[in-house]
Amino acid sequence: MPRKARIDAPGALHHIIFRGIEGNAIFKDLLDYRNFLERLGTILEETDTPCFAWALLTNHVHLLLRTGLRPISTIMRRLLTGYAQQFNRRHKRSGHLFQNRYKSFLCEEDVYFQELVRYIHLNPIRASMVKDLKALNTHPNSGHAVLMGKIKHDWQDTDSVLYLFDDTIRKARSAYLSFVAKGVDQGRRPELVGGGLLRSHGGWTALKALQSAGIWVMGDERILGSSDFVETVLRRAEEQYEKRTLAQAHGMDLEQLIIAVADHMEIDPILICSSSRQRAVAKARAIICWVAADRLNISGAEVARKLELSPSAVSKLVSRGRNENLASEVVDRILDYRSI
């Protein structure tokens, strides 16, 4: 049976898991852990990819990432290929290091974000790598210690997690720690490592109860979320595929995109690539960044060079462009742009 394509989009939240082949160790000493974290941090910073939680176990890794300038598949290819080559050189081995493809679950953020942060950061306790929560607070191979302020990694987004608990760092850390402590006795939680009907709805008993009541639900093993969320994601993925195919059939490139947006908004295209701070120009840039990433699969680095912006600025504009009221209208206008 063919593998299903991964689902991704700018801003999507992913719980990622990858394991050593045949359950073998992917970290053999402290230098392996250090090498992996340095590589991970470099790639995340270069691509402006937010990381909210992570845990390195002896033979597998958990990551909680949000898609930034580059697709998650690009991030993971660079990370796993580069680390495997380095690991094999150090330990004088050859062949595959990782088991099959990495697992990536697109997650319903409002429901699962905090639960996933806690679940991922408690992995070292469940794996008996540390004895208890006190030891976890300073454990170097989990993002929990970063959230507690014991270890510093600039590439980890701590603010997005802590500000969910309180507006002040000290109180936020205390509330976060209390939240994590309540999860220590929960053990393994299979419903947090994949979607599909069973996991999304609490197992066969809950699923049969829904069906007996005449309630039919949708699930997908690539998605962690409610039936409505699964349905929405799949519908949008199909729409995205159709729109990208249509956009690429028009043969659009970045230069043509800029001209089309400028024409629609009745501004000079030269201004878009200038240092102008006009509101209309700023809106045009945001829409261009979003369409480039969402429809044309143009890299953030290419957009940054063309618009003379930093990669982080482009990433922020992608999010803003997605929310602009004119965005959908502009996309439709671009697809009908007869000069392209």
N, C-alpha and C positions, 0 to 999 in steps of 0.2 A: 504494500500500500504506500503510495507516495507521501512524503512528508508535507505537512501544511506549511505554507509560507509564514514567516514571522510577521507580526503586526507591529507597526511602529508609526510614530508621528511626532513632530516637534512638541515638546512638553509632556509626552507620555511617561508614566511612571512604570518602571520595570523591576521586578524581583528576579535576579539572575543567580543561577546555581551552576557550577561546573565541578566535575570530579576527576580524580586521577584514573587512568585506565586500569580496569580490573580492581578498583579500590586501592590502588597503590598510592604511596605518599607523593605529593607534589611539592612538599617542603621537607627537607632533610636536616636543615640546620638554620641558625639565626640569620646567616647571610642570604639564604633563599628567601626568607620572609622579608628581609630588608630590600632585596633586589626587586621583589614583586611590588612592594609598596611604592618604591621609587618610580617604577615603570607606570604603575597605576596612576600615581599623582601627576606625573608628567603628561600622560595622555589626557587625563581629565581636564587639566589646566589648559592645554593646547586647544582642546575642542570645546571648552566652556561647558562641560557636562557635569551637572550637579550630582553629588554623591551624598546620601543622607545616612546610610548605614552600611556596615561591612563587617565581615568576620572571616578570618583565615583559619581553617582547621587543617589538620595534618594532610588529609587527602581530598578536601573539597573547600570551596569558597562560596560565600553568599555576598551579594551586592544589591543595594537599592539605589537605582540610578534614574535620573530624568533625562530624556533625550534632549540634547542641546543642539549645537551647530551641525553635528554629524550623526548619522543613524547609529543606533546601538550596535548593529552588526559590524560597522566599521571600527567602533571602539573595541569591541571584543576580538575582532580579528587581529588588530595591532597588539592588544594586550596578551592574548594567548599564544600567538605565533612568536612574538618577541621573547616572552618568558620561557617558552618551551625550548627555544634555541639556546638561550642562556643556561638553562637548567641542564640540558644535555651536554653542553660543553664543560660545565663545571664538574659534572658527575660521570663524564666519560661514558655516556650511553647514547643510543640512537633509537629512532622510532617514535611513535605517538606517545605523548605524555598524558593527554586528556581523553576521557571516555566520551565517545560520540560527540554530538553537538552540545553546546551549553544549553541549559534550559532558560527560557525567558518568559515570564508571565506578566502581561500587561495588567496593571492593577487599578481597581476603582479607588481613587485616592481618599475621598471623604470617609469611606468605610474602613479602609485597611492601612492607611499610612502609619499611624501610631502603633498599631498591632504589629506591623512588619518590622518597624524599627526595633521594638522590644524583642520580637522573636529572633531576628537576626543577631542582635547583640547578646542574647542569652545562649547562643550556640556553644561558646567555649565551656560553659557550665554543664550543659547537657552532654558534651563530649568528654567531660572530666579533664579538660585541659587546665581549668582553675577550680579551686575548691568551692568558693562561694562568691557572693556578690561583692564582698569587700575586696577579694583578690581580683575580681573582674574590673573593679574601678581603676586599677593601674595596669591591666593586662595590655601589652603593646600590640596585639594582633586582632583587636576589635575596635570598632568606632565608638564603643561605649566610653572608653577612657578619654577620648577626645571630647565627647560631650560633657564629661565630668571635669574637664580642664586639667587633667593629669598629663596628657600627651597633646602635642600640637601637630596638626596636619592642615595646612592652609587650603588644601583641595577638598576637604570635607565641609559640607554645608551644615554647620551646627545651628545657625540662627533659625532656619526654617523649622527645625525640630524643637528647640528650646522655647521659642516664642509661642508654641502651641500650649505651653504649660504656664507661662507667666511672662510679663513684660520686663522683669528684671532678671539678670543672669543668675544671681544667687538663689532666688526663690524658684526660678525655672528648673535649675539643677536639682533642687530638693524635691520638687514635685515630680520631675522626670524619674529620679531615683526611686521614689515611692511607687510610681507606676511600674517600673521594671521589676521591683521586688515582688509585686503581686503576681508576676508571671513566672517566677522561678519554679513553682510547683505545678505548672500547667503541662510540663513535659513536651513531647513532640506534638506538633499540631499540623497534621497532614492537610487540613483545609487551607493552610497558608502557603503551600508549595505547589500550587496549580489550580486550574479552574475546572471546568466541566460540571456536569449536573451533580455528581456525588459530593464533590468538595464544596461547591458553591452553596449547596442546600443542606449540608449537615449529614450526609450519608443516606443509605437506602431507606431507613425508617422515615426520615423527614421527607424524602423525595416521594415515597409511596403515599404518605399522608396528603401531600399536595395533589398528587394525581387522583387519589380517591375522592378528593373534594372538587375534582374537575378543573384543577389549576395546572396548566401545562407550562413548563418552564424551558428555557433555552440555556445550554451550556457549551463551553468550548475549552479544551485543555490548555489553550494558549492564554486564557484570560482568567483573572481572579476578580470576581465581582458578581453582583446580582444578575438575575435573568434579564432585567431591563438594560443593565449596563452592557452585558454580553451582546444583546441584540443591537444596541446602539453602536457599539464598537465595530461589529461585523458589517453593519449597514454602511457606516462611514468608511470602513476599509474598502468596501466595494466601490463606493462613490469616489474615493480618492484614486483608486486604480483607474476608473473610467476617465476621471478628469485629467490625470497625469498622461494617460494614453492619448487623449484628445490634444492636450497641450503640446506633447512631443510630436504629434502628427503635424502640428502647425509649424514645426521646426523652429520654435522660439529659442532665442538665446538671451543673455542678460542685456545686451545692448538694445535689442528689440523690445524687451520687457520695459526698460526705462522709457523708451520713446512712447510706447503704448500708454503707460501710466501718466506720463506728462501730458499726452494728448487728451486723455480722458479728464484730467484735472485742470487742463488749460493753463499749464505753467511751462516755462522754458526748461527743456531737459538738461541744459547745461547747469541750471541751478541745483538739480538733484545731486550732481557730482561735485558740488562746490561746498564751501563752508557756511552757506546760507542757513539762518536759523528761523526763517519764515515758517509759520505754522503749517501752511499748505505743503511746503517742501518737506517738512518733518513727517507729515502724514504720508506723502508720496513714498518717502524712503521706507517707512514702516510696511506699507503695502508691497513694495518691491521685494523687501527682505522676506516677507511671508510667502509671497507667490513663488519666489525663487526656490525657497526651501520646500514648500508644500506641494508645488505643482511641477516644477522643472528639475528638481533634484540637483540644483546648482549648489556647490559647496559654499559654506559660510565664508571661507577664506577668500574665494573668488569675489563674492559680493563685497567683502570688506575692502579688498584692493580697489575695486571699481568705484565704490562710494567714498573711499578715503576715510574709512571708519575702522575702529578696532574690532576684533572678533567678538569681544564681549558686548560691544554696542550693537552689533548685528544680531546677536542672540536675543537681546532685549527687544529689538525692533521686530523680530519674528513674532514674539508674543504679543506685542502691541498691534502689529498688522493683522493678526488673527482676530483681534477684538474690534477692529475698526468697523464702523457701520457700513462704510463704502467698500469693504474688502470684497464681498461676494459680487457686488455690482461691477467692480473693476475687473474681477476675474472673468465674468461673463463678457464684458466689453472687450477684454484682451483676446479671448477666444474667437471673437467675431471680427478682430482687427484685420481688415482686408489687405493691409500693406505687408503683412507678414507671410 
